[in-house]
Amino acid sequence: MRRFTRWTLAAAMCALSGAASANLTLAGSWNGNVGLSVDGIGSNASPTGDVQAVIPVGATILQAYLYSAGTPFPWYADSPNTLAAYNGAGITLAGNAITNFDTLMGATSTRADIGQWYTARADVTSVVQALAAGAVTDNFSWSVSEGSLSNRIDGEVLAIVYSHASLPMGSVALLNGGQNTGGETSIVNLGTPLTDPTAVGFAAQLGLGISFSCCGQQSTVEINGSGLTTTAGNFNDGLVASDGSLFTVGGIGDDPGNNVGYASDDELYDLRPFLAAGDTSFSIFTQNPTNDDNIFFASLYLTGDIRDVTPAIPEPETYALMLAGLGVMAMVARRRKTR
């Protein structure tokens, strides 16, 4: 009985953690006359390189995040796996020391030898506000340095949300986490039903951030159960094909045309063909069949009202396992009480 109890409880806890752990979850959403700037860079050089930003003159910076994606641990024993490691590395943005990384996330590989990725996120809103203050141009380029971790960080994403009166009404959402390479689903919930996605001016774009991807390693993405791509990945924003520089993110300069092919897939996608008028939610499924890529970031821009993003409801068999574990726990508690 004890062996069965331990196994059932362990399995139930695994089911619970697997159902809620690594999905891409909402870092924040913004509605109104809002826009989005996303870019990334990866290299083993010092400094790493430059990230771009496109911000309309006179815009208000609402939020800015810097993501730094380390190589997997324990694949590399000296890969950063704590916030202290990131905050002490000497990472900079346009010469500004970034020592306020406060959120750690990352994908878990089904390969034990690879282990897990640890990606750190820092709020750099005040830094970007200062850099863009008084600008007379929409286009910016800022240097990034990874300090002492240049060879153990694949790259950085700079994601900026802004508002400007000239922009159409819409929603921006930033998601972060670490998709299990075996596949996970996130549900995007809307405050109001979608209007006609085929109408002029309707926009729906998804961008992904992926690290440690190279040389034929590719991920699958589905929207509402239909295939969006099977070739997400590669090091489009990395400067060399080497660990510590394997990095790609959909954003500035990329084509949202749902390009087919590993080399041309740039991780920026048009979701309009997968949506319908009246939709109140849609699902994003990602999977990395090669079990060695880190999908840690997603951005969404939508002519609509994004309210939240939640993990998919567990499958019935997962619920059954969870209930079995809870039943055993209750039985053990009753036995102890009667004694």
Contacts in CASP RR format, 6 or more apart in sequence:
PFRMAT RR
TARGET T0000
AUTHOR 0000-0000-0000
METHOD contacts of the structure
MODEL  1
MRRFTRWTLAAAMCALSGAASANLTLAGSWNGNVGLSVDGIGSNASPTGD
VQAVIPVGATILQAYLYSAGTPFPWYADSPNTLAAYNGAGITLAGNAITN
FDTLMGATSTRADIGQWYTARADVTSVVQALAAGAVTDNFSWSVSEGSLS
NRIDGEVLAIVYSHASLPMGSVALLNGGQNTGGETSIVNLGTPLTDPTAV
GFAAQLGLGISFSCCGQQSTVEINGSGLTTTAGNFNDGLVASDGSLFTVG
GIGDDPGNNVGYASDDELYDLRPFLAAGDTSFSIFTQNPTNDDNIFFASL
YLTGDIRDVTPAIPEPETYALMLAGLGVMAMVARRRKTR
4 328 0 8 1.000
5 328 0 8 1.000
5 332 0 8 1.000
8 324 0 8 1.000
8 325 0 8 1.000
8 328 0 8 1.000
9 325 0 8 1.000
9 328 0 8 1.000
9 329 0 8 1.000
11 321 0 8 1.000
11 324 0 8 1.000
11 325 0 8 1.000
12 321 0 8 1.000
12 322 0 8 1.000
12 324 0 8 1.000
12 325 0 8 1.000
12 326 0 8 1.000
12 328 0 8 1.000
15 314 0 8 1.000
15 318 0 8 1.000
15 321 0 8 1.000
15 322 0 8 1.000
16 322 0 8 1.000
18 180 0 8 1.000
19 311 0 8 1.000
19 314 0 8 1.000
19 318 0 8 1.000
19 322 0 8 1.000
20 311 0 8 1.000
21 108 0 8 1.000
21 180 0 8 1.000
22 105 0 8 1.000
22 106 0 8 1.000
22 107 0 8 1.000
22 108 0 8 1.000
22 177 0 8 1.000
22 178 0 8 1.000
22 179 0 8 1.000
22 180 0 8 1.000
22 184 0 8 1.000
23 177 0 8 1.000
23 178 0 8 1.000
23 179 0 8 1.000
23 184 0 8 1.000
23 185 0 8 1.000
23 186 0 8 1.000
23 311 0 8 1.000
23 312 0 8 1.000
24 175 0 8 1.000
24 176 0 8 1.000
24 177 0 8 1.000
24 178 0 8 1.000
24 179 0 8 1.000
24 184 0 8 1.000
24 186 0 8 1.000
24 284 0 8 1.000
24 286 0 8 1.000
24 295 0 8 1.000
24 297 0 8 1.000
24 298 0 8 1.000
24 309 0 8 1.000
25 175 0 8 1.000
25 176 0 8 1.000
25 177 0 8 1.000
25 186 0 8 1.000
25 309 0 8 1.000
25 310 0 8 1.000
25 311 0 8 1.000
26 173 0 8 1.000
26 174 0 8 1.000
26 175 0 8 1.000
26 308 0 8 1.000
26 309 0 8 1.000
27 65 0 8 1.000
27 121 0 8 1.000
27 174 0 8 1.000
27 175 0 8 1.000
27 176 0 8 1.000
28 63 0 8 1.000
28 173 0 8 1.000
28 174 0 8 1.000
29 171 0 8 1.000
29 172 0 8 1.000
29 173 0 8 1.000
29 174 0 8 1.000
29 306 0 8 1.000
29 307 0 8 1.000
29 308 0 8 1.000
29 309 0 8 1.000
30 62 0 8 1.000
30 63 0 8 1.000
30 161 0 8 1.000
30 163 0 8 1.000
30 171 0 8 1.000
30 172 0 8 1.000
30 173 0 8 1.000
31 169 0 8 1.000
31 170 0 8 1.000
31 171 0 8 1.000
31 304 0 8 1.000
31 305 0 8 1.000
31 306 0 8 1.000
32 163 0 8 1.000
32 167 0 8 1.000
32 169 0 8 1.000
32 170 0 8 1.000
32 171 0 8 1.000
33 163 0 8 1.000
33 164 0 8 1.000
33 165 0 8 1.000
33 166 0 8 1.000
33 167 0 8 1.000
33 168 0 8 1.000
33 169 0 8 1.000
33 170 0 8 1.000
34 62 0 8 1.000
34 161 0 8 1.000
34 162 0 8 1.000
34 163 0 8 1.000
34 167 0 8 1.000
34 170 0 8 1.000
34 171 0 8 1.000
34 172 0 8 1.000
35 161 0 8 1.000
35 162 0 8 1.000
35 163 0 8 1.000
35 164 0 8 1.000
35 167 0 8 1.000
35 172 0 8 1.000
35 301 0 8 1.000
36 159 0 8 1.000
36 160 0 8 1.000
36 161 0 8 1.000
36 162 0 8 1.000
36 172 0 8 1.000
36 299 0 8 1.000
36 301 0 8 1.000
37 53 0 8 1.000
37 54 0 8 1.000
37 55 0 8 1.000
37 158 0 8 1.000
37 159 0 8 1.000
37 160 0 8 1.000
37 162 0 8 1.000
37 252 0 8 1.000
38 157 0 8 1.000
38 158 0 8 1.000
38 159 0 8 1.000
38 160 0 8 1.000
38 207 0 8 1.000
38 249 0 8 1.000
38 250 0 8 1.000
38 251 0 8 1.000
38 252 0 8 1.000
38 299 0 8 1.000
39 51 0 8 1.000
39 52 0 8 1.000
39 53 0 8 1.000
39 157 0 8 1.000
39 158 0 8 1.000
39 237 0 8 1.000
39 249 0 8 1.000
39 251 0 8 1.000
39 252 0 8 1.000
40 51 0 8 1.000
40 52 0 8 1.000
40 155 0 8 1.000
40 156 0 8 1.000
40 157 0 8 1.000
40 158 0 8 1.000
40 237 0 8 1.000
40 247 0 8 1.000
40 249 0 8 1.000
41 48 0 8 1.000
41 49 0 8 1.000
41 50 0 8 1.000
41 51 0 8 1.000
41 144 0 8 1.000
41 155 0 8 1.000
41 156 0 8 1.000
41 237 0 8 1.000
41 238 0 8 1.000
41 239 0 8 1.000
41 247 0 8 1.000
42 48 0 8 1.000
42 49 0 8 1.000
42 154 0 8 1.000
42 155 0 8 1.000
42 156 0 8 1.000
42 235 0 8 1.000
42 237 0 8 1.000
42 238 0 8 1.000
42 239 0 8 1.000
42 244 0 8 1.000
42 245 0 8 1.000
42 247 0 8 1.000
43 49 0 8 1.000
43 150 0 8 1.000
43 155 0 8 1.000
43 238 0 8 1.000
43 239 0 8 1.000
43 240 0 8 1.000
43 244 0 8 1.000
43 245 0 8 1.000
44 150 0 8 1.000
44 151 0 8 1.000
44 239 0 8 1.000
44 240 0 8 1.000
44 242 0 8 1.000
44 244 0 8 1.000
44 245 0 8 1.000
45 150 0 8 1.000
45 239 0 8 1.000
46 145 0 8 1.000
46 146 0 8 1.000
46 147 0 8 1.000
46 150 0 8 1.000
47 92 0 8 1.000
47 143 0 8 1.000
47 144 0 8 1.000
47 145 0 8 1.000
47 146 0 8 1.000
48 144 0 8 1.000
48 145 0 8 1.000
48 146 0 8 1.000
48 150 0 8 1.000
48 153 0 8 1.000
48 155 0 8 1.000
48 156 0 8 1.000
49 143 0 8 1.000
49 144 0 8 1.000
49 145 0 8 1.000
49 239 0 8 1.000
50 141 0 8 1.000
50 142 0 8 1.000
50 143 0 8 1.000
50 144 0 8 1.000
51 93 0 8 1.000
51 141 0 8 1.000
51 142 0 8 1.000
51 144 0 8 1.000
51 156 0 8 1.000
51 158 0 8 1.000
52 139 0 8 1.000
52 140 0 8 1.000
52 141 0 8 1.000
52 252 0 8 1.000
53 128 0 8 1.000
53 132 0 8 1.000
53 139 0 8 1.000
53 140 0 8 1.000
53 141 0 8 1.000
53 142 0 8 1.000
53 158 0 8 1.000
53 160 0 8 1.000
53 252 0 8 1.000
54 138 0 8 1.000
54 139 0 8 1.000
54 140 0 8 1.000
54 252 0 8 1.000
55 61 0 8 1.000
55 132 0 8 1.000
55 135 0 8 1.000
55 138 0 8 1.000
55 140 0 8 1.000
55 160 0 8 1.000
55 162 0 8 1.000
56 138 0 8 1.000
56 162 0 8 1.000
56 164 0 8 1.000
56 166 0 8 1.000
56 167 0 8 1.000
57 135 0 8 1.000
57 136 0 8 1.000
57 137 0 8 1.000
57 138 0 8 1.000
58 135 0 8 1.000
58 164 0 8 1.000
59 132 0 8 1.000
59 162 0 8 1.000
59 163 0 8 1.000
59 164 0 8 1.000
60 162 0 8 1.000
60 163 0 8 1.000
60 164 0 8 1.000
61 125 0 8 1.000
61 128 0 8 1.000
61 129 0 8 1.000
61 132 0 8 1.000
61 160 0 8 1.000
61 161 0 8 1.000
61 162 0 8 1.000
62 125 0 8 1.000
62 161 0 8 1.000
62 162 0 8 1.000
62 163 0 8 1.000
63 123 0 8 1.000
63 125 0 8 1.000
63 160 0 8 1.000
63 161 0 8 1.000
63 174 0 8 1.000
64 123 0 8 1.000
64 124 0 8 1.000
64 125 0 8 1.000
64 127 0 8 1.000
64 128 0 8 1.000
64 129 0 8 1.000
64 158 0 8 1.000
64 159 0 8 1.000
64 160 0 8 1.000
64 161 0 8 1.000
65 121 0 8 1.000
65 122 0 8 1.000
65 123 0 8 1.000
65 124 0 8 1.000
65 157 0 8 1.000
65 158 0 8 1.000
65 159 0 8 1.000
65 174 0 8 1.000
65 176 0 8 1.000
66 91 0 8 1.000
66 93 0 8 1.000
66 98 0 8 1.000
66 121 0 8 1.000
66 122 0 8 1.000
66 124 0 8 1.000
66 156 0 8 1.000
66 157 0 8 1.000
66 158 0 8 1.000
67 119 0 8 1.000
67 120 0 8 1.000
67 121 0 8 1.000
67 156 0 8 1.000
67 157 0 8 1.000
67 159 0 8 1.000
67 176 0 8 1.000
67 296 0 8 1.000
67 297 0 8 1.000
68 86 0 8 1.000
68 91 0 8 1.000
68 101 0 8 1.000
68 119 0 8 1.000
68 120 0 8 1.000
68 121 0 8 1.000
68 122 0 8 1.000
68 146 0 8 1.000
68 153 0 8 1.000
68 155 0 8 1.000
68 156 0 8 1.000
69 117 0 8 1.000
69 119 0 8 1.000
69 153 0 8 1.000
69 154 0 8 1.000
69 155 0 8 1.000
69 156 0 8 1.000
69 157 0 8 1.000
69 211 0 8 1.000
69 212 0 8 1.000
69 247 0 8 1.000
69 294 0 8 1.000
69 296 0 8 1.000
70 79 0 8 1.000
70 80 0 8 1.000
70 117 0 8 1.000
70 118 0 8 1.000
70 119 0 8 1.000
70 149 0 8 1.000
70 152 0 8 1.000
70 153 0 8 1.000
70 154 0 8 1.000
70 155 0 8 1.000
70 211 0 8 1.000
70 212 0 8 1.000
70 244 0 8 1.000
71 79 0 8 1.000
71 117 0 8 1.000
71 152 0 8 1.000
71 153 0 8 1.000
71 154 0 8 1.000
71 211 0 8 1.000
71 212 0 8 1.000
71 243 0 8 1.000
71 244 0 8 1.000
72 79 0 8 1.000
72 109 0 8 1.000
72 114 0 8 1.000
72 115 0 8 1.000
72 116 0 8 1.000
72 117 0 8 1.000
72 212 0 8 1.000
72 292 0 8 1.000
72 294 0 8 1.000
73 79 0 8 1.000
73 80 0 8 1.000
73 81 0 8 1.000
73 115 0 8 1.000
73 116 0 8 1.000
73 117 0 8 1.000
73 118 0 8 1.000
74 115 0 8 1.000
75 113 0 8 1.000
75 114 0 8 1.000
75 115 0 8 1.000
76 152 0 8 1.000
76 243 0 8 1.000
78 152 0 8 1.000
79 118 0 8 1.000
79 152 0 8 1.000
80 86 0 8 1.000
80 89 0 8 1.000
80 118 0 8 1.000
80 120 0 8 1.000
80 149 0 8 1.000
80 152 0 8 1.000
80 153 0 8 1.000
81 116 0 8 1.000
81 118 0 8 1.000
82 104 0 8 1.000
82 118 0 8 1.000
83 101 0 8 1.000
83 102 0 8 1.000
83 104 0 8 1.000
83 120 0 8 1.000
85 149 0 8 1.000
86 101 0 8 1.000
86 120 0 8 1.000
86 122 0 8 1.000
86 149 0 8 1.000
87 98 0 8 1.000
87 99 0 8 1.000
87 100 0 8 1.000
87 101 0 8 1.000
88 99 0 8 1.000
88 148 0 8 1.000
89 146 0 8 1.000
89 147 0 8 1.000
89 148 0 8 1.000
89 149 0 8 1.000
89 153 0 8 1.000
90 97 0 8 1.000
90 98 0 8 1.000
90 99 0 8 1.000
90 145 0 8 1.000
90 146 0 8 1.000
90 147 0 8 1.000
90 148 0 8 1.000
90 149 0 8 1.000
91 97 0 8 1.000
91 98 0 8 1.000
91 101 0 8 1.000
91 144 0 8 1.000
91 145 0 8 1.000
91 146 0 8 1.000
91 147 0 8 1.000
91 149 0 8 1.000
91 153 0 8 1.000
91 156 0 8 1.000
92 98 0 8 1.000
92 143 0 8 1.000
92 144 0 8 1.000
92 145 0 8 1.000
92 147 0 8 1.000
93 124 0 8 1.000
93 127 0 8 1.000
93 142 0 8 1.000
93 143 0 8 1.000
93 144 0 8 1.000
93 158 0 8 1.000
94 127 0 8 1.000
94 131 0 8 1.000
94 142 0 8 1.000
94 143 0 8 1.000
95 143 0 8 1.000
95 145 0 8 1.000
96 124 0 8 1.000
96 127 0 8 1.000
98 122 0 8 1.000
98 124 0 8 1.000
98 127 0 8 1.000
100 122 0 8 1.000
100 123 0 8 1.000
101 120 0 8 1.000
101 121 0 8 1.000
101 122 0 8 1.000
102 121 0 8 1.000
102 122 0 8 1.000
102 123 0 8 1.000
103 120 0 8 1.000
103 121 0 8 1.000
103 176 0 8 1.000
104 118 0 8 1.000
104 119 0 8 1.000
104 120 0 8 1.000
104 121 0 8 1.000
105 118 0 8 1.000
105 119 0 8 1.000
105 121 0 8 1.000
105 176 0 8 1.000
105 177 0 8 1.000
105 178 0 8 1.000
105 296 0 8 1.000
106 116 0 8 1.000
106 117 0 8 1.000
106 118 0 8 1.000
106 119 0 8 1.000
106 177 0 8 1.000
106 178 0 8 1.000
106 294 0 8 1.000
106 296 0 8 1.000
107 116 0 8 1.000
107 117 0 8 1.000
107 177 0 8 1.000
107 178 0 8 1.000
107 179 0 8 1.000
107 180 0 8 1.000
107 181 0 8 1.000
107 288 0 8 1.000
107 293 0 8 1.000
107 294 0 8 1.000
107 295 0 8 1.000
107 296 0 8 1.000
108 115 0 8 1.000
108 116 0 8 1.000
108 117 0 8 1.000
108 178 0 8 1.000
108 180 0 8 1.000
108 181 0 8 1.000
109 115 0 8 1.000
109 116 0 8 1.000
109 181 0 8 1.000
109 291 0 8 1.000
109 292 0 8 1.000
110 180 0 8 1.000
110 181 0 8 1.000
110 182 0 8 1.000
110 291 0 8 1.000
111 181 0 8 1.000
111 291 0 8 1.000
111 292 0 8 1.000
114 291 0 8 1.000
114 292 0 8 1.000
117 178 0 8 1.000
117 211 0 8 1.000
117 212 0 8 1.000
117 294 0 8 1.000
117 296 0 8 1.000
119 176 0 8 1.000
119 177 0 8 1.000
119 178 0 8 1.000
119 211 0 8 1.000
119 294 0 8 1.000
119 296 0 8 1.000
119 297 0 8 1.000
121 176 0 8 1.000
124 158 0 8 1.000
128 158 0 8 1.000
128 160 0 8 1.000
131 140 0 8 1.000
131 142 0 8 1.000
132 140 0 8 1.000
142 158 0 8 1.000
144 156 0 8 1.000
144 158 0 8 1.000
146 153 0 8 1.000
146 155 0 8 1.000
146 156 0 8 1.000
150 244 0 8 1.000
151 243 0 8 1.000
151 244 0 8 1.000
152 244 0 8 1.000
153 244 0 8 1.000
154 211 0 8 1.000
154 212 0 8 1.000
154 238 0 8 1.000
154 243 0 8 1.000
154 244 0 8 1.000
154 245 0 8 1.000
154 246 0 8 1.000
154 247 0 8 1.000
154 294 0 8 1.000
155 211 0 8 1.000
155 237 0 8 1.000
155 238 0 8 1.000
155 244 0 8 1.000
155 245 0 8 1.000
155 247 0 8 1.000
157 209 0 8 1.000
157 249 0 8 1.000
157 297 0 8 1.000
159 174 0 8 1.000
159 297 0 8 1.000
159 299 0 8 1.000
161 172 0 8 1.000
161 174 0 8 1.000
168 201 0 8 1.000
168 303 0 8 1.000
169 303 0 8 1.000
169 304 0 8 1.000
170 301 0 8 1.000
170 302 0 8 1.000
170 303 0 8 1.000
170 304 0 8 1.000
170 305 0 8 1.000
171 300 0 8 1.000
171 301 0 8 1.000
171 302 0 8 1.000
171 303 0 8 1.000
171 304 0 8 1.000
171 305 0 8 1.000
171 306 0 8 1.000
172 299 0 8 1.000
172 300 0 8 1.000
172 301 0 8 1.000
172 306 0 8 1.000
173 188 0 8 1.000
173 299 0 8 1.000
173 300 0 8 1.000
173 302 0 8 1.000
173 306 0 8 1.000
173 309 0 8 1.000
174 297 0 8 1.000
174 298 0 8 1.000
174 299 0 8 1.000
174 300 0 8 1.000
175 186 0 8 1.000
175 297 0 8 1.000
175 298 0 8 1.000
175 299 0 8 1.000
175 300 0 8 1.000
175 309 0 8 1.000
176 296 0 8 1.000
176 297 0 8 1.000
176 298 0 8 1.000
177 296 0 8 1.000
177 297 0 8 1.000
178 294 0 8 1.000
178 295 0 8 1.000
178 296 0 8 1.000
179 286 0 8 1.000
179 287 0 8 1.000
179 288 0 8 1.000
179 295 0 8 1.000
179 296 0 8 1.000
181 287 0 8 1.000
181 288 0 8 1.000
181 290 0 8 1.000
181 291 0 8 1.000
181 292 0 8 1.000
181 293 0 8 1.000
182 287 0 8 1.000
182 288 0 8 1.000
182 289 0 8 1.000
182 291 0 8 1.000
183 285 0 8 1.000
183 286 0 8 1.000
183 287 0 8 1.000
183 288 0 8 1.000
184 285 0 8 1.000
184 286 0 8 1.000
184 287 0 8 1.000
184 311 0 8 1.000
184 312 0 8 1.000
185 283 0 8 1.000
185 284 0 8 1.000
185 285 0 8 1.000
185 311 0 8 1.000
185 312 0 8 1.000
186 283 0 8 1.000
186 284 0 8 1.000
186 309 0 8 1.000
186 310 0 8 1.000
186 311 0 8 1.000
186 312 0 8 1.000
187 281 0 8 1.000
187 282 0 8 1.000
187 283 0 8 1.000
187 284 0 8 1.000
187 309 0 8 1.000
187 310 0 8 1.000
187 311 0 8 1.000
187 312 0 8 1.000
188 281 0 8 1.000
188 282 0 8 1.000
188 283 0 8 1.000
188 284 0 8 1.000
188 300 0 8 1.000
188 306 0 8 1.000
188 309 0 8 1.000
189 280 0 8 1.000
189 281 0 8 1.000
189 306 0 8 1.000
189 307 0 8 1.000
189 308 0 8 1.000
189 309 0 8 1.000
189 310 0 8 1.000
190 279 0 8 1.000
190 280 0 8 1.000
190 281 0 8 1.000
190 304 0 8 1.000
190 305 0 8 1.000
190 306 0 8 1.000
190 307 0 8 1.000
191 280 0 8 1.000
191 305 0 8 1.000
191 306 0 8 1.000
191 307 0 8 1.000
192 280 0 8 1.000
192 304 0 8 1.000
192 305 0 8 1.000
193 277 0 8 1.000
193 278 0 8 1.000
193 279 0 8 1.000
193 280 0 8 1.000
194 275 0 8 1.000
194 276 0 8 1.000
194 277 0 8 1.000
194 278 0 8 1.000
194 279 0 8 1.000
194 280 0 8 1.000
194 303 0 8 1.000
194 304 0 8 1.000
195 202 0 8 1.000
195 277 0 8 1.000
195 278 0 8 1.000
195 303 0 8 1.000
195 304 0 8 1.000
196 202 0 8 1.000
196 277 0 8 1.000
197 204 0 8 1.000
197 272 0 8 1.000
197 273 0 8 1.000
197 275 0 8 1.000
197 276 0 8 1.000
197 277 0 8 1.000
198 272 0 8 1.000
201 303 0 8 1.000
202 272 0 8 1.000
202 303 0 8 1.000
203 272 0 8 1.000
203 301 0 8 1.000
203 302 0 8 1.000
203 303 0 8 1.000
204 270 0 8 1.000
204 271 0 8 1.000
204 272 0 8 1.000
204 275 0 8 1.000
204 300 0 8 1.000
204 301 0 8 1.000
204 302 0 8 1.000
204 303 0 8 1.000
205 256 0 8 1.000
205 268 0 8 1.000
205 269 0 8 1.000
205 270 0 8 1.000
205 271 0 8 1.000
205 299 0 8 1.000
205 300 0 8 1.000
205 301 0 8 1.000
205 302 0 8 1.000
206 221 0 8 1.000
206 223 0 8 1.000
206 228 0 8 1.000
206 268 0 8 1.000
206 269 0 8 1.000
206 271 0 8 1.000
206 284 0 8 1.000
206 298 0 8 1.000
206 299 0 8 1.000
206 300 0 8 1.000
207 249 0 8 1.000
207 250 0 8 1.000
207 251 0 8 1.000
207 267 0 8 1.000
207 268 0 8 1.000
207 269 0 8 1.000
207 298 0 8 1.000
207 299 0 8 1.000
207 300 0 8 1.000
208 221 0 8 1.000
208 232 0 8 1.000
208 233 0 8 1.000
208 249 0 8 1.000
208 250 0 8 1.000
208 267 0 8 1.000
208 269 0 8 1.000
208 286 0 8 1.000
208 295 0 8 1.000
208 297 0 8 1.000
208 298 0 8 1.000
209 248 0 8 1.000
209 249 0 8 1.000
209 250 0 8 1.000
209 267 0 8 1.000
209 295 0 8 1.000
209 296 0 8 1.000
209 297 0 8 1.000
209 298 0 8 1.000
210 219 0 8 1.000
210 232 0 8 1.000
210 233 0 8 1.000
210 247 0 8 1.000
210 248 0 8 1.000
210 249 0 8 1.000
210 267 0 8 1.000
210 293 0 8 1.000
210 294 0 8 1.000
210 295 0 8 1.000
210 296 0 8 1.000
211 246 0 8 1.000
211 247 0 8 1.000
211 293 0 8 1.000
211 294 0 8 1.000
211 296 0 8 1.000
212 243 0 8 1.000
212 246 0 8 1.000
212 292 0 8 1.000
212 293 0 8 1.000
212 294 0 8 1.000
213 219 0 8 1.000
213 233 0 8 1.000
213 234 0 8 1.000
213 235 0 8 1.000
213 246 0 8 1.000
213 247 0 8 1.000
213 248 0 8 1.000
213 293 0 8 1.000
213 294 0 8 1.000
214 234 0 8 1.000
214 235 0 8 1.000
214 241 0 8 1.000
214 246 0 8 1.000
215 241 0 8 1.000
216 234 0 8 1.000
216 262 0 8 1.000
216 290 0 8 1.000
217 233 0 8 1.000
217 234 0 8 1.000
217 288 0 8 1.000
217 290 0 8 1.000
217 292 0 8 1.000
217 293 0 8 1.000
218 230 0 8 1.000
218 231 0 8 1.000
218 232 0 8 1.000
218 233 0 8 1.000
218 234 0 8 1.000
218 262 0 8 1.000
218 265 0 8 1.000
218 288 0 8 1.000
218 289 0 8 1.000
218 290 0 8 1.000
218 293 0 8 1.000
219 229 0 8 1.000
219 230 0 8 1.000
219 232 0 8 1.000
219 233 0 8 1.000
219 286 0 8 1.000
219 287 0 8 1.000
219 288 0 8 1.000
219 289 0 8 1.000
219 293 0 8 1.000
219 295 0 8 1.000
220 227 0 8 1.000
220 229 0 8 1.000
220 230 0 8 1.000
220 232 0 8 1.000
220 285 0 8 1.000
220 286 0 8 1.000
220 287 0 8 1.000
220 288 0 8 1.000
220 289 0 8 1.000
221 227 0 8 1.000
221 228 0 8 1.000
221 229 0 8 1.000
221 232 0 8 1.000
221 269 0 8 1.000
221 284 0 8 1.000
221 285 0 8 1.000
221 286 0 8 1.000
222 228 0 8 1.000
222 283 0 8 1.000
222 284 0 8 1.000
222 285 0 8 1.000
222 286 0 8 1.000
223 271 0 8 1.000
223 274 0 8 1.000
223 275 0 8 1.000
223 282 0 8 1.000
223 283 0 8 1.000
223 284 0 8 1.000
223 285 0 8 1.000
224 274 0 8 1.000
224 275 0 8 1.000
224 282 0 8 1.000
224 283 0 8 1.000
225 283 0 8 1.000
225 285 0 8 1.000
226 274 0 8 1.000
228 258 0 8 1.000
228 269 0 8 1.000
228 271 0 8 1.000
228 274 0 8 1.000
229 258 0 8 1.000
229 260 0 8 1.000
229 265 0 8 1.000
229 269 0 8 1.000
231 260 0 8 1.000
231 261 0 8 1.000
231 262 0 8 1.000
231 265 0 8 1.000
232 265 0 8 1.000
232 267 0 8 1.000
232 286 0 8 1.000
232 295 0 8 1.000
233 248 0 8 1.000
233 262 0 8 1.000
233 265 0 8 1.000
233 267 0 8 1.000
233 293 0 8 1.000
234 248 0 8 1.000
234 262 0 8 1.000
234 263 0 8 1.000
234 265 0 8 1.000
235 241 0 8 1.000
235 245 0 8 1.000
235 246 0 8 1.000
235 247 0 8 1.000
235 248 0 8 1.000
236 247 0 8 1.000
236 248 0 8 1.000
236 250 0 8 1.000
236 254 0 8 1.000
236 266 0 8 1.000
236 267 0 8 1.000
237 247 0 8 1.000
237 248 0 8 1.000
237 249 0 8 1.000
238 245 0 8 1.000
238 246 0 8 1.000
238 247 0 8 1.000
238 248 0 8 1.000
239 245 0 8 1.000
248 266 0 8 1.000
248 267 0 8 1.000
249 267 0 8 1.000
249 297 0 8 1.000
250 266 0 8 1.000
250 267 0 8 1.000
250 268 0 8 1.000
250 299 0 8 1.000
251 266 0 8 1.000
251 267 0 8 1.000
251 268 0 8 1.000
251 299 0 8 1.000
254 266 0 8 1.000
254 267 0 8 1.000
254 268 0 8 1.000
255 266 0 8 1.000
255 268 0 8 1.000
256 268 0 8 1.000
256 269 0 8 1.000
256 270 0 8 1.000
257 268 0 8 1.000
257 269 0 8 1.000
257 270 0 8 1.000
258 269 0 8 1.000
258 270 0 8 1.000
258 273 0 8 1.000
259 265 0 8 1.000
259 266 0 8 1.000
271 282 0 8 1.000
271 302 0 8 1.000
274 282 0 8 1.000
275 282 0 8 1.000
283 312 0 8 1.000
284 298 0 8 1.000
286 295 0 8 1.000
288 295 0 8 1.000
300 306 0 8 1.000
314 322 0 8 1.000
END
